[in-house]
Amino acid sequence: EGWRSRMYNDTNGNATVGYGHLVHAGPIGANSAAEAPYVGGITRQQGADLLEVDIGTAEAAVNRYVTVPLNQNQFDSLADFTYNVGGGAFSRSTLLQDVNAGLGAGDIADDFMMWTKGGCCVVRRTQEANIYSSGTYP
């Protein structure tokens, strides 16, 4: 993840800070109460603390919804994906259905690429697919 000490609108137009921590759905200015802790920016340590919590949430979702054994690189790629799209979206995804059905790496790679919204995140999804299928980390 990239780093920003000040809030920004992510590619989906949601208020975000740090290493991709979702402040709230919707653009900056849409929820002053949720934004209040971040208005002056955050430190890298605060960003790392938020990232740790967010990754923990993503890992818990992978553990909750995946019903087949995974190797470490497969778990890592699914946790990264879930961190970015959210546990709810992951739980309803064809990606999860195909992982749990035991489909091959090629089919799973195609599932990652379905999450690129008009070209957004192609590099990220390609990296996640490569991590899943071959253990090749960027």
Secondary structure, DSSP 8 states (H G I E B T S, - for coil): ---EEEEEE-TTS-EEEETTEEEESS-TTS-HHHHGGGTT---HHHHHHHHHHHHHHHHHHHHHH--S---HHHHHHHHHHHHHH-HHHHHT-HHHHHHHTT--HHHHHHHHHT--TTTTTHHHHHHHHHHHHH----
